Amino acid sequence: MDPQINFPFNIRYSINFKLLVVGALIFICLVPTFFVGFLLSERENRQKEVIGEIADRWGLSQVVAGPVLFLPYRTVVVDGQGVRSEKTGVLNVLPNTLTYDAVVDPEIRSRGIFDAIVYKSLIKGSGTFTVPDLSYLAVLPNEIQWDKAYVAIGITDTRGITEQVNLQWNGSPVHFEPGSKNNLVGDNGIHAFVPLKAGGEFAEFAFAFNVQGSEELAFAPLGSETKVHVRSGWNSPSFIGAYLPAEHAVANGFSADWSVSSFGRSYPQQWLDREVERQTLMDSTFGVSLIQSVDFYTMISRTIKYAIMFIAITFMAFFLFEILSKLKIHPFQYLLVGFALALFFLLLLSLSERFGFLAAYAISTIAIIGLITSYSAKVLRAHKKALTVAALLFLLYSYLYVIVQLEDLALLYGSILLFMLLALTMYLTRNIDWYRIETGEQN
């Protein structure tokens, strides 16, 4: 198509008017990128649905809270009228020391084009309980039902427990039973009745269990001194919750160690009945999330943010060619080039779901640069100018690929790119007498 279109009436644009037209076309060409953004959001929501479905069948994110020792009691209370009544309740006792050692073995489970991160974990726990101090509690030793004492461990999704769990209590094995029995540690979990005698010394406990979960594994710091060690072959962990690890290392997997004192919590080591709510315990949990550092949906979202820059810079290059070479480029031709640039993002999204981000980015870049270059050769009436446009687009797409790979430095590198392009434009147009050019067009 010849860019010199002859209309039945004569229109000669001023530079200022042409700039307004080009500016309006930039925003028109941005409209398709908004639709790509909506489509990207829909695909991300679908991915979350699939991840939720896989997690629901494999095992949810797991929070381990416990063990907690529960001591039922029965006491007699007298009201102001002198009426005696029996009151029952439970004394909640947290461990004096608590240690967890967890090995997390991650897996990728797929459904269609979507992936979910799940894991299997061997969790070993140990510690000690000490005799509760009843001196400041409204319960006497002889009011505690020692023969009904039990310990409970809250586990978010007990469907992930794959084997029988046993408790070593003072060196003797005790079977855990299903159910937390006390929702202080959660609605789901396991419990075991333990042999206790009034005045006896509480000794050591230990247990181990295999559990399946997805994405996150967290622990509640219920010990007066809580130590947690987690290690895994996953290379991109995110440490979550109320406490960061005291030490961690990420190399061919990761390892992390937490050490939490009871002085860093908002609840005591022992209390009666509901003096401490379950949510208070959950607010103190900490652990690790197995994340994908930058998935392709995140990277595509980042590329879309630079759409206006790509369209504006390409249009500016065409505008400068038009002014300096005294060409006439019709607004419709600007529009076609802008839609081609917007099509890049749709190609990138659709191809990424099939071939991965790198291959999709390379294919989309080659396709769009080839399309615009071949079209520019006719519009600009020179292969050299078309190759200049191709080189500009290649540099932009190459730099953009580097930016979207970054996490913390993406904004910095993007700002540097914009500064360099503005500086180059100012340098190339520094000697142009815009008033003379516009006057010449109007004569």
C-alpha positions as CSV (number, residue, x, y, z in Angstrom):
1,M,0.0,0.0,0.0
2,D,1.3,3.4,-0.9
3,P,1.5,5.6,2.2
4,Q,0.8,8.7,0.0
5,I,-3.0,8.3,0.1
6,N,-4.9,10.8,-2.2
7,F,-8.2,12.0,-0.8
8,P,-10.8,13.9,-2.8
9,F,-10.1,16.9,-0.6
10,N,-6.7,18.4,0.4
11,I,-5.6,18.2,4.0
12,R,-2.2,19.3,5.2
13,Y,-1.5,18.6,8.8
14,S,0.6,20.9,11.0
15,I,3.2,19.2,13.2
16,N,1.3,20.1,16.4
17,F,-1.9,18.5,15.0
18,K,0.0,15.5,13.9
19,L,1.5,15.1,17.4
20,L,-2.0,15.2,18.9
21,V,-3.1,12.6,16.5
22,V,-0.1,10.3,17.3
23,G,-0.7,10.8,21.0
24,A,-4.4,9.8,20.6
25,L,-3.4,6.8,18.6
26,I,-1.0,5.6,21.3
27,F,-3.9,5.5,23.8
28,I,-6.1,3.7,21.3
29,C,-3.4,1.1,20.8
30,L,-3.2,0.6,24.5
31,V,-6.8,-0.6,24.6
32,P,-5.9,-4.1,23.4
33,T,-3.3,-4.4,26.1
34,F,-6.0,-3.8,28.7
35,F,-8.0,-6.7,27.3
36,V,-4.8,-8.9,27.5
37,G,-4.4,-7.8,31.1
38,F,-8.0,-8.9,31.9
39,L,-7.3,-12.2,30.1
40,L,-4.1,-12.6,32.2
41,S,-6.1,-12.0,35.4
42,E,-8.6,-14.6,34.3
43,R,-5.9,-17.2,33.7
44,E,-4.2,-16.4,37.0
45,N,-7.5,-17.0,38.8
46,R,-8.0,-20.3,37.0
47,Q,-4.5,-21.3,38.0
48,K,-5.4,-20.5,41.6
49,E,-8.5,-22.6,41.3
50,V,-6.5,-25.6,40.0
51,I,-3.9,-25.2,42.7
52,G,-6.7,-25.2,45.3
53,E,-8.2,-28.3,43.8
54,I,-4.9,-30.2,43.8
55,A,-4.2,-29.0,47.4
56,D,-7.7,-30.1,48.5
57,R,-6.9,-33.6,47.3
58,W,-3.3,-33.9,48.3
59,G,-3.1,-31.8,51.5
60,L,-3.5,-28.2,52.4
61,S,-0.9,-25.9,53.8
62,Q,0.0,-27.4,57.1
63,V,0.4,-25.7,60.5
64,V,1.7,-27.8,63.4
65,A,0.6,-26.6,66.8
66,G,1.6,-28.6,69.8
67,P,1.9,-30.7,71.8
68,V,-0.2,-29.1,74.5
69,L,-0.9,-30.9,77.8
70,F,-4.6,-30.7,78.9
71,L,-5.4,-31.4,82.5
72,P,-9.2,-31.7,83.2
73,Y,-10.2,-30.5,86.7
74,R,-13.4,-30.5,88.8
75,T,-13.8,-27.9,91.6
76,V,-16.5,-26.6,93.9
77,V,-17.3,-22.9,93.8
78,V,-19.5,-20.9,96.2
79,D,-21.4,-17.8,94.9
80,G,-22.4,-14.7,96.9
81,Q,-25.5,-16.4,98.2
82,G,-23.6,-19.3,99.6
83,V,-24.8,-21.7,97.0
84,R,-22.2,-24.4,96.2
85,S,-21.9,-25.7,92.6
86,E,-19.5,-27.8,90.7
87,K,-17.3,-26.4,88.0
88,T,-15.4,-28.3,85.5
89,G,-12.7,-27.1,83.1
90,V,-9.2,-27.7,81.8
91,L,-5.7,-26.5,82.7
92,N,-3.7,-25.9,79.6
93,V,0.1,-26.5,79.9
94,L,2.6,-25.8,77.2
95,P,6.0,-27.6,77.0
96,N,9.0,-26.3,78.7
97,T,11.2,-27.1,75.8
98,L,10.1,-27.9,72.2
99,T,12.2,-28.9,69.2
100,Y,11.1,-29.7,65.7
101,D,13.1,-31.1,62.9
102,A,11.4,-31.2,59.4
103,V,12.6,-32.5,56.1
104,V,10.5,-31.2,53.2
105,D,10.5,-33.1,49.9
106,P,8.7,-30.9,47.3
107,E,6.9,-32.1,44.1
108,I,5.3,-30.4,41.1
109,R,1.8,-31.7,40.4
110,S,0.2,-30.7,37.1
111,R,-3.4,-30.5,35.8
112,G,-3.5,-29.4,32.2
113,I,-1.2,-26.4,31.7
114,F,-1.2,-25.5,35.4
115,D,1.3,-26.6,38.1
116,A,1.0,-26.8,41.8
117,I,3.7,-27.1,44.4
118,V,3.1,-29.9,47.0
119,Y,5.3,-31.7,49.4
120,K,5.9,-34.6,51.7
121,S,7.5,-33.9,55.0
122,L,8.9,-36.0,57.8
123,I,8.4,-34.0,61.0
124,K,10.2,-35.1,64.3
125,G,9.3,-33.4,67.6
126,S,10.7,-33.7,71.1
127,G,10.8,-31.8,74.3
128,T,9.8,-31.8,78.0
129,F,6.9,-30.8,80.2
130,T,7.4,-29.7,83.8
131,V,5.0,-29.8,86.7
132,P,2.5,-26.8,86.4
133,D,2.7,-24.1,89.0
134,L,-0.7,-24.1,90.7
135,S,0.2,-21.5,93.3
136,Y,-1.5,-18.6,91.4
137,L,-4.3,-20.6,89.8
138,A,-7.7,-21.2,91.3
139,V,-7.2,-25.0,91.1
140,L,-5.8,-27.3,93.8
141,P,-3.7,-30.4,93.0
142,N,-6.4,-32.7,94.3
143,E,-9.0,-31.2,92.0
144,I,-7.1,-32.1,88.8
145,Q,-8.2,-35.4,87.2
146,W,-4.7,-36.7,86.5
147,D,-6.0,-40.0,85.1
148,K,-7.7,-38.1,82.3
149,A,-4.7,-36.0,81.2
150,Y,-4.0,-35.9,77.4
151,V,-1.8,-34.2,75.0
152,A,-2.9,-32.9,71.6
153,I,-1.2,-31.6,68.4
154,G,-3.0,-29.5,66.0
155,I,-2.4,-30.3,62.3
156,T,-4.3,-28.3,59.7
157,D,-5.2,-31.1,57.4
158,T,-4.9,-34.6,58.9
159,R,-5.7,-36.2,55.6
160,G,-2.1,-35.6,54.8
161,I,-1.0,-38.0,57.6
162,T,-0.1,-41.2,55.8
163,E,0.9,-43.5,58.8
164,Q,0.0,-44.3,62.4
165,V,1.6,-41.8,64.8
166,N,3.0,-42.8,68.1
167,L,4.1,-40.8,71.1
168,Q,7.0,-41.7,73.3
169,W,6.1,-40.5,76.8
170,N,8.7,-41.0,79.4
171,G,10.2,-43.7,77.1
172,S,6.9,-45.6,76.8
173,P,4.9,-45.7,73.6
174,V,1.4,-44.3,73.5
175,H,-0.8,-44.3,70.4
176,F,-2.2,-41.1,69.1
177,E,-5.9,-41.0,68.2
178,P,-7.6,-39.0,65.5
179,G,-9.0,-35.6,66.4
180,S,-7.5,-32.7,68.4
181,K,-10.1,-33.2,71.2
182,N,-9.5,-29.5,72.1
183,N,-9.9,-26.9,69.4
184,L,-7.3,-24.6,71.2
185,V,-4.8,-26.3,68.9
186,G,-7.1,-26.4,65.9
187,D,-10.2,-28.1,64.6
188,N,-8.1,-31.0,63.2
189,G,-5.2,-32.9,64.9
190,I,-4.3,-35.9,67.0
191,H,-4.4,-36.6,70.7
192,A,-3.2,-39.2,73.2
193,F,-4.0,-39.9,76.8
194,V,-0.9,-40.0,78.9
195,P,-0.2,-41.6,82.3
196,L,0.2,-39.0,85.0
197,K,0.2,-39.0,88.8
198,A,-0.2,-36.2,91.2
199,G,3.1,-34.8,92.3
200,G,5.0,-36.7,89.6
201,E,7.7,-35.2,87.5
202,F,6.8,-34.7,83.9
203,A,9.5,-36.1,81.7
204,E,10.4,-36.2,78.1
205,F,8.2,-36.7,75.0
206,A,9.0,-37.5,71.4
207,F,7.1,-38.3,68.2
208,A,7.5,-38.4,64.4
209,F,5.1,-38.4,61.5
210,N,4.9,-38.1,57.8
211,V,2.5,-35.6,56.4
212,Q,1.6,-34.3,53.0
213,G,0.8,-30.6,52.3
214,S,1.0,-27.9,49.7
215,E,3.0,-24.7,49.5
216,E,3.4,-23.8,53.2
217,L,4.6,-25.5,56.4
218,A,4.4,-23.6,59.6
219,F,4.8,-24.2,63.4
220,A,3.5,-22.6,66.6
221,P,6.2,-21.6,69.1
222,L,4.5,-23.2,72.1
223,G,7.6,-24.1,74.1
224,S,9.2,-21.8,76.7
225,E,12.1,-22.3,74.4
226,T,11.2,-23.4,70.8
227,K,13.8,-24.5,68.2
228,V,12.8,-25.5,64.7
229,H,15.0,-26.7,61.9
230,V,13.7,-27.1,58.4
231,R,15.6,-28.3,55.3
232,S,14.6,-29.0,51.7
233,G,15.8,-29.3,48.2
234,W,13.6,-26.4,47.1
235,N,15.7,-23.4,45.9
236,S,13.3,-20.5,46.3
237,P,11.8,-20.5,49.8
238,S,9.9,-17.6,51.4
239,F,10.1,-17.4,55.2
240,I,6.7,-16.5,56.6
241,G,4.9,-15.7,59.8
242,A,5.7,-13.9,63.0
243,Y,9.4,-14.8,63.2
244,L,12.3,-14.9,60.7
245,P,14.8,-17.7,61.0
246,A,17.9,-16.9,63.1
247,E,20.0,-18.6,60.4
248,H,19.3,-19.8,56.9
249,A,21.2,-20.9,53.8
250,V,20.0,-21.3,50.2
251,A,22.3,-23.4,48.0
252,N,21.1,-26.5,46.2
253,G,18.0,-26.3,48.4
254,F,17.7,-24.5,51.7
255,S,18.0,-24.9,55.4
256,A,16.6,-22.6,58.1
257,D,16.8,-22.5,61.9
258,W,14.4,-20.7,64.3
259,S,14.9,-20.1,68.0
260,V,11.9,-18.5,69.7
261,S,11.6,-17.6,73.4
262,S,8.3,-17.4,75.2
263,F,9.1,-13.8,76.0
264,G,8.5,-13.0,72.4
265,R,4.8,-14.3,72.6
266,S,1.7,-12.8,74.0
267,Y,0.5,-15.8,75.9
268,P,1.8,-17.6,79.0
269,Q,3.0,-21.2,79.6
270,Q,-0.1,-22.2,81.4
271,W,-3.7,-20.9,81.9
272,L,-7.2,-22.1,82.7
273,D,-9.9,-22.8,80.2
274,R,-10.4,-20.1,77.5
275,E,-8.1,-17.4,78.9
276,V,-6.1,-17.7,75.7
277,E,-7.9,-18.0,72.4
278,R,-6.9,-20.2,69.5
279,Q,-6.3,-17.3,67.2
280,T,-3.7,-15.9,69.6
281,L,-1.7,-19.1,69.1
282,M,-2.2,-19.0,65.3
283,D,-1.0,-15.4,65.1
284,S,2.4,-16.5,66.5
285,T,3.1,-19.2,63.9
286,F,6.1,-19.1,61.5
287,G,7.5,-21.3,58.8
288,V,8.4,-21.5,55.1
289,S,6.5,-21.1,51.8
290,L,7.6,-23.0,48.7
291,I,7.1,-20.4,46.1
292,Q,8.1,-20.1,42.4
293,S,10.3,-17.0,42.5
294,V,9.0,-15.6,39.2
295,D,6.3,-17.6,37.3
296,F,5.5,-16.7,33.7
297,Y,2.2,-15.0,34.7
298,T,4.1,-12.6,36.9
299,M,6.6,-11.9,34.2
300,I,3.9,-11.3,31.6
301,S,2.2,-8.9,34.0
302,R,5.5,-7.0,34.2
303,T,5.9,-6.8,30.4
304,I,2.4,-5.4,30.0
305,K,3.3,-2.5,32.2
306,Y,5.9,-1.4,29.6
307,A,3.3,-1.5,26.7
308,I,2.9,2.2,26.6
309,M,6.6,2.7,26.4
310,F,7.0,0.3,23.4
311,I,4.1,1.9,21.5
312,A,5.2,5.5,22.3
313,I,8.9,4.9,21.4
314,T,8.0,3.1,18.1
315,F,5.6,5.9,17.1
316,M,8.2,8.5,18.0
317,A,10.6,6.8,15.6
318,F,8.1,6.8,12.8
319,F,7.2,10.4,13.5
320,L,10.9,11.5,13.3
321,F,11.3,9.6,10.1
322,E,8.2,11.3,8.8
323,I,9.4,14.8,9.7
324,L,13.1,14.4,8.8
325,S,12.5,12.5,5.6
326,K,9.4,14.6,4.6
327,L,7.3,11.4,4.4
328,K,3.6,11.2,4.9
329,I,2.5,8.3,7.2
330,H,-1.2,7.9,7.5
331,P,-2.8,7.6,11.0
332,F,-4.2,4.2,9.9
333,Q,-0.6,3.0,9.3
334,Y,0.4,4.1,12.8
335,L,-2.6,2.2,14.1
336,L,-1.6,-1.0,12.4
337,V,1.9,-0.8,13.9
338,G,0.4,-0.1,17.3
339,F,-1.9,-3.1,17.1
340,A,1.0,-5.3,16.1
341,L,2.9,-4.2,19.2
342,A,-0.1,-4.9,21.3
343,L,-0.5,-8.3,19.7
344,F,2.9,-9.2,21.2
345,F,1.5,-9.5,24.6
346,L,-1.4,-11.8,23.6
347,L,1.1,-14.0,21.7
348,L,3.4,-14.1,24.7
349,L,0.5,-15.2,27.1
350,S,-0.9,-17.9,24.8
351,L,2.5,-19.3,23.9
352,S,3.9,-19.2,27.4
353,E,1.2,-21.5,28.6
354,R,2.4,-24.1,26.1
355,F,6.1,-23.6,25.7
356,G,7.3,-21.7,28.7
357,F,8.2,-18.0,29.0
358,L,11.6,-18.0,27.3
359,A,10.5,-19.8,24.1
360,A,7.3,-17.8,24.0
361,Y,9.2,-14.5,24.4
362,A,11.6,-15.5,21.6
363,I,8.9,-16.6,19.2
364,S,6.7,-13.5,19.9
365,T,9.6,-11.1,19.5
366,I,10.7,-12.6,16.2
367,A,7.2,-12.6,14.8
368,I,6.4,-9.0,15.8
369,I,9.7,-7.6,14.7
370,G,9.5,-9.4,11.4
371,L,5.9,-8.2,10.8
372,I,6.7,-4.5,11.7
373,T,10.0,-4.5,9.8
374,S,8.5,-5.8,6.6
375,Y,5.6,-3.3,6.8
376,S,8.0,-0.4,7.7
377,A,10.0,-1.1,4.5
378,K,7.0,-0.1,2.5
379,V,5.7,2.7,4.7
380,L,9.1,4.4,5.2
381,R,10.1,3.7,1.5
382,A,13.6,2.5,2.5
383,H,15.0,-0.8,3.8
384,K,17.6,1.1,5.8
385,K,15.0,2.9,7.8
386,A,13.1,-0.3,8.3
387,L,16.2,-2.0,9.6
388,T,16.7,0.9,12.0
389,V,13.2,0.2,13.4
390,A,14.0,-3.5,13.6
391,A,17.2,-2.7,15.6
392,L,15.3,-0.4,17.9
393,L,12.6,-3.0,18.6
394,F,15.2,-5.7,19.1
395,L,17.1,-3.6,21.7
396,L,13.8,-2.8,23.5
397,Y,12.6,-6.4,23.6
398,S,16.0,-7.7,24.7
399,Y,16.2,-5.1,27.5
400,L,12.7,-5.8,28.6
401,Y,13.5,-9.5,28.9
402,V,16.3,-8.7,31.3
403,I,14.0,-6.4,33.3
404,V,11.2,-9.0,33.8
405,Q,13.7,-11.6,35.1
406,L,14.6,-9.2,37.9
407,E,12.6,-8.9,41.1
408,D,14.2,-6.2,43.3
409,L,15.9,-4.2,40.5
410,A,13.2,-4.2,37.9
411,L,12.1,-0.6,38.7
412,L,15.7,0.7,38.7
413,Y,16.5,-0.9,35.3
414,G,13.3,0.3,33.8
415,S,13.9,3.8,34.9
416,I,17.4,3.7,33.4
417,L,16.0,2.5,30.1
418,L,13.5,5.4,29.9
419,F,16.2,7.9,30.8
420,M,18.6,6.6,28.1
421,L,15.8,6.6,25.4
422,L,14.8,10.2,26.3
423,A,18.4,11.3,26.3
424,L,18.9,9.7,22.8
425,T,15.8,11.3,21.4
426,M,16.9,14.7,22.8
427,Y,20.3,14.3,21.2
428,L,19.0,13.3,17.8
429,T,16.6,16.2,17.6
430,R,18.8,18.8,19.2
431,N,19.5,20.6,15.9
432,I,15.9,20.5,14.5
433,D,14.3,23.9,14.0
434,W,10.7,22.8,14.6
435,Y,9.2,26.3,13.8
436,R,11.0,26.3,10.4
437,I,9.8,22.8,9.6
438,E,6.2,23.6,10.5
439,T,6.3,26.9,8.6
440,G,7.7,25.0,5.6
441,E,4.8,22.5,5.7
442,Q,2.2,25.2,5.8
443,N,3.6,27.2,2.9
